Amino acid sequence: MLSKEADPLSLAQMEGHLRTPALKPTFAPDESSVDAPWAEALAEVVANRARVMSLTSPPEHYADEAGGRLLLYVPSENLADGAAQYSSNGFFNVNNVPPWDIWVAFSERTLVSWVPMALVGLAQKGMDVNPEGCIRWFD
């Protein structure tokens, strides 16, 4: 179980985390800033997650992972410079896309993700270096 706020130096690269192969959308989200493919990708991830969750039980510590924040990502505003990926230790990818395991909605050109409290600090480090502001918290 992760502490209330994860120390980026204590974590393995996030690149391979929260990107479960069984949930991965067939659409490569990095390839488009057009809305329609993003909405389809989100629907695919949600359907895949529902299928996988129906086959497994949540981990015992799942209830202990209370709290978190909603993260907004606007693909059409993305400059994809890689700074957020580096600063967030791979939480965001090179194109500022948050990991698909935490995607929850796509509305008004915006992908909404839920970030567990333990990873809020890593996400914030990525946002701090994101000049265009395509990733930000929902307040």
Residue pairs with C-beta under 8 A, 6 or more apart in sequence:
1 61
1 64
1 65
2 116
2 118
2 119
3 118
4 117
4 118
5 117
5 118
5 120
5 121
6 118
6 119
6 121
6 122
7 121
8 88
8 89
8 121
8 122
8 125
11 89
11 122
13 89
13 90
14 88
14 89
14 90
14 91
14 99
14 119
14 122
15 90
15 93
16 90
17 90
17 99
18 91
18 99
18 100
18 101
18 102
19 99
19 100
19 101
20 52
20 100
20 101
22 48
22 52
23 45
23 48
23 49
23 52
23 100
23 101
24 45
24 48
24 100
25 40
25 41
25 42
25 44
25 45
25 48
25 100
26 41
26 44
27 37
27 38
27 40
27 41
27 44
29 37
29 38
29 41
29 75
29 95
29 97
29 100
30 80
30 93
30 94
30 95
30 97
31 37
32 38
32 75
33 75
33 76
33 78
34 75
34 76
35 75
35 76
35 106
35 109
38 75
38 106
38 111
39 106
41 100
41 106
42 103
42 105
42 106
42 111
45 100
45 101
45 103
46 103
46 104
49 101
65 116
65 117
65 118
66 117
67 116
67 117
68 114
68 115
68 116
68 117
68 120
69 114
69 115
69 117
69 120
69 123
69 137
69 138
70 104
70 112
70 113
70 114
70 115
70 137
70 138
71 98
71 102
71 112
71 113
71 114
71 115
71 123
71 135
71 136
71 137
71 138
72 110
72 111
72 112
72 135
72 136
72 137
72 138
73 96
73 97
73 98
73 110
73 111
73 113
73 134
73 135
74 109
74 110
74 111
74 134
75 97
75 109
75 111
75 134
76 109
77 132
77 133
77 134
78 95
78 96
78 132
78 134
79 131
79 132
79 134
80 94
80 95
80 96
81 131
82 94
83 126
83 129
83 130
83 131
84 92
84 96
84 126
84 127
84 129
84 130
84 135
85 91
85 92
85 93
85 94
85 96
85 126
86 129
87 125
87 126
87 128
87 129
88 122
88 123
88 125
88 126
89 122
89 125
91 98
91 99
91 119
91 122
91 123
91 126
92 98
92 123
92 126
92 135
93 99
96 126
96 130
96 134
96 135
97 111
98 111
98 113
98 115
98 123
98 135
99 113
102 113
102 114
102 115
102 116
103 111
103 112
103 113
104 112
104 113
104 114
105 111
105 112
106 112
112 138
115 123
123 135
126 135
127 135
127 136
127 137
